[in-house]
Amino acid sequence: MSKVAIVYWSSTGNTETMANCIAEGAGASATVLACADVTPDVLAGYDVVAFGCPAMGAEQLEEGEFEPMFSSVEGALNGKKVALFGSYGWGDGQWMRDWCERAKGDGAVLFSEEGLICNETPDEDAQEACRKLGASLAAW
């Protein structure tokens, strides 16, 4: 089983719910981390990293905490197994497509070219998709 870090930022709790469901699916191999606690050295201890951030503003990553953290770890993503997830309330998910391209450009090995997105509050189907993602990440 892979050791999985689940790194997220959430303001409304939607992305936090997704992170916790991913952790449920991954089981004992998962550690949930707030983005403020993550550095390249922290990520080095994990086989797989799932990053979660909601769409903010004009479909972009949250700029106060998450974006600075993600920028600081980009150099450590080359060859790292990565999954991306998050919630949104408007738009069509462009922030996730942009984020996937950015991570690939950093050399990350993406679990999915599309990431996992949820519109607004994760319903039971979205929560189950998160649990399945977690199980897949633990086995990856």
Secondary structure, DSSP 8 states (H G I E B T S, - for coil): ---EEEEE--SSSHHHHHHHHHHHHHGGGEEEEEGGG--HHHHTT-SEEEEE---BTTTB--TTTHHHHHHHHGGG-TT-EEEEEEEESSSSSHHHHHHHHHHHHTT-EES-SS-EEEESS--HHHHHHHHHHHHHHHH-
